[in-house]
């Protein structure tokens, strides 16, 4: 039996995020999903509490980007992040 449990990250923001094409590719439209195309891709997000969050993704790491009422909801698999 395969253990499919993993931790998911979640951040809400009111700010639009740019996913530069030299670091990210869009792999899905509905839902919107971006995939890091280089190792150590950094995404800086200002959350709804105005705290700056910096996420560093592994090559192939994905983030789901959903617009909800008045904000954006971002989720990812913690295994896709680079850890120190």
N, C-alpha and C positions, 0 to 999 in steps of 0.2 A: 504494500500500500504506500502510495506517495503522499508525503505531507505537503499539502498545498497552502498551509498557513504562512502568511508573511505580513509584515507591518506596512501600512499605507500611511503616507504623509498627507496632510491637508492644510492648505492656507487659503484664506479668502482675502481678496484685495479689491479696491475700488479703481485701481489704476490699470489701464490697458498695458499689456506686455508685448514687447517686440521679440520675435524669434528670428534672429538673423540667419539668412540662408547659408552662410559659411559655417554655422555651428549646428543648425537644426533643419530637419525636413519634416513636413507635415505628412503623416501616414494615414490619417483618417479625418474625414470632414464631420461626420455625425456619429459619435462624438468627436470633437476636435482633439486630436492627439499629435504631439510633436515628439520626434526621436532625435537624441543627440547623435551627430554624425562624427564627432571627434571626442577623444578622451578629455576629461576634466573640463567639460562645458559648464560655464558658470551662469547661473540665472539669479539675478538680484530682484527680490520682490519686497515691496512695501506693503505689509499686511494692513488689515482694517484698523488695527491699533496704532498705526503709523510706525511700527518697528520694521527695520530693514532685516530681511532674511536672505542669506546667501546659500544657495544650493549648488553643489558641484556634482554633475552627472557623469557617469561612465559612458563610454561610447556604446550606443545601442539603448541607453536609458530612455524611458518615455515619461511624459507628463501629459495628463489629461486637462484640458482647458475648457471650462464650461461657463457660459454667461448665465447668471441668474439675475433676479430683480435687483438692479442697482449695484451689482458687484460681479466679480469673477471668482470661480471656485476652481482651485488647482489641486489635483491629486497625483500621487506617484507611489511607486513601490520603493520602499527604503533600500532594497537591495540594489537599486539602480543608482544610488548615490555613492560617491567616493568617500570613504571613511579614513580618518587619520590614524 
